Amino acid sequence: MAAALIPAVLAPLHAAQAAEAPKKEFEYVTLGDFTVNLPAASRRMSYVVVSVTLETQAAQTQQFKDLSPRLKQAVLQRLMAMSERQELRPGRTDPTTLRDNLFDSLARIQEEGLKDVVITRLIHS
């Protein structure tokens, strides 16, 4: 009979611990990999791969997920524009400028709740 009382006694304790657990203030939304061709003077093709993740306020995370097709389009358009301006070349790509450019493009679509743009991968070929 004592064994039957243990779950009943522990249940309020678990509920109290769950209530005390801090809620996440920020969450991450992965937009994925973007591959953009780079202009080349030679016949050899070159490209850049950029992986983008958004850091969002937890309360707005679902909005960013719902807007992900438009957000992906904005990232791709900005990367293509940067490629045409020769800003994504190996040795010339400034990660801070890349991040700032992407942040500006994404903030035009959904500024509220966007904390940061995280570049998780940057590969040139």
C-alpha positions as CSV (number, residue, x, y, z in Angstrom):
1,M,0.0,0.0,0.0
2,A,2.9,2.3,0.7
3,A,4.1,1.8,-2.9
4,A,0.8,3.0,-4.2
5,L,1.1,6.3,-2.2
6,I,4.6,7.2,-3.5
7,P,3.3,8.2,-7.0
8,A,0.5,10.2,-5.4
9,V,3.0,12.0,-3.2
10,L,5.6,12.6,-5.9
11,A,3.1,13.9,-8.5
12,P,2.7,17.4,-6.9
13,L,6.5,17.6,-6.4
14,H,7.1,16.9,-10.2
15,A,4.4,19.5,-11.1
16,A,6.0,22.1,-8.9
17,Q,9.5,21.4,-10.4
18,A,8.0,21.7,-13.9
19,A,6.4,25.0,-13.0
20,E,9.8,26.3,-11.7
21,A,11.7,25.2,-14.8
22,P,12.7,28.4,-16.7
23,K,11.0,28.8,-20.0
24,K,13.2,29.3,-23.0
25,E,13.4,33.0,-24.0
26,F,14.9,32.3,-27.4
27,E,14.7,29.4,-29.9
28,Y,16.4,28.5,-33.2
29,V,14.8,28.1,-36.6
30,T,16.9,26.5,-39.2
31,L,16.4,27.9,-42.7
32,G,18.9,25.4,-44.2
33,D,21.7,25.5,-46.8
34,F,21.9,27.9,-49.7
35,T,24.1,27.3,-52.7
36,V,24.9,30.3,-54.9
37,N,27.0,30.3,-58.0
38,L,29.8,32.8,-58.1
39,P,30.7,34.7,-61.2
40,A,33.9,33.2,-62.8
41,A,36.2,34.5,-65.4
42,S,37.4,31.0,-66.3
43,R,35.4,28.0,-67.3
44,R,35.7,26.5,-63.9
45,M,32.5,26.9,-61.9
46,S,32.7,28.1,-58.3
47,Y,30.0,28.5,-55.7
48,V,29.4,29.2,-52.0
49,V,27.3,27.3,-49.6
50,V,25.9,29.2,-46.6
51,S,23.8,27.6,-43.8
52,V,21.5,30.0,-42.0
53,T,19.8,29.6,-38.6
54,L,17.6,32.3,-37.0
55,E,17.6,33.0,-33.3
56,T,14.1,34.1,-32.4
57,Q,12.1,35.0,-29.3
58,A,10.3,31.9,-28.2
59,A,6.9,33.6,-28.4
60,Q,7.4,34.4,-32.1
61,T,9.1,31.2,-33.3
62,Q,6.0,29.8,-34.9
63,Q,5.6,33.0,-36.9
64,F,9.1,32.5,-38.3
65,K,8.4,28.9,-39.1
66,D,5.2,29.9,-40.9
67,L,7.1,32.5,-43.0
68,S,10.0,30.2,-43.8
69,P,9.4,30.1,-47.6
70,R,9.5,33.9,-47.8
71,L,12.5,34.1,-45.4
72,K,14.4,31.5,-47.6
73,Q,13.6,33.5,-50.7
74,A,14.9,36.7,-49.1
75,V,18.1,34.9,-48.1
76,L,18.7,33.5,-51.6
77,Q,18.0,36.9,-53.2
78,R,20.4,38.7,-50.9
79,L,23.1,36.0,-51.4
80,M,22.7,36.3,-55.2
81,A,23.0,40.1,-55.1
82,M,26.1,39.8,-52.9
83,S,27.6,37.3,-55.4
84,E,27.1,39.7,-58.3
85,R,28.9,42.4,-56.3
86,Q,31.8,40.0,-55.7
87,E,31.2,40.0,-51.9
88,L,31.1,36.2,-51.5
89,R,34.5,35.4,-53.0
90,P,37.0,33.3,-51.0
91,G,39.1,35.6,-49.0
92,R,36.7,38.5,-49.5
93,T,33.7,37.2,-47.6
94,D,33.3,39.1,-44.3
95,P,31.1,37.0,-42.1
96,T,29.9,40.0,-40.1
97,T,28.9,41.8,-43.3
98,L,27.2,38.6,-44.5
99,R,25.3,38.3,-41.3
100,D,24.3,41.9,-41.3
101,N,23.0,41.8,-44.9
102,L,21.0,38.7,-44.1
103,F,19.6,40.2,-40.9
104,D,18.5,43.3,-42.8
105,S,16.7,41.3,-45.5
106,L,14.9,39.1,-43.0
107,A,13.9,41.9,-40.7
108,R,12.0,43.5,-43.6
109,I,9.8,40.4,-43.6
110,Q,9.5,39.8,-39.8
111,E,11.5,42.1,-37.5
112,E,9.6,41.5,-34.3
113,G,11.1,38.5,-32.5
114,L,14.3,38.3,-34.7
115,K,17.3,38.3,-32.3
116,D,20.1,37.2,-34.6
117,V,21.1,35.5,-37.8
118,V,23.6,32.7,-37.2
119,I,25.8,31.5,-40.1
120,T,26.5,27.9,-39.2
121,R,28.4,27.1,-42.3
122,L,30.3,29.0,-45.0
123,I,32.0,26.9,-47.7
124,H,33.6,28.1,-50.9
125,S,34.4,25.9,-53.9
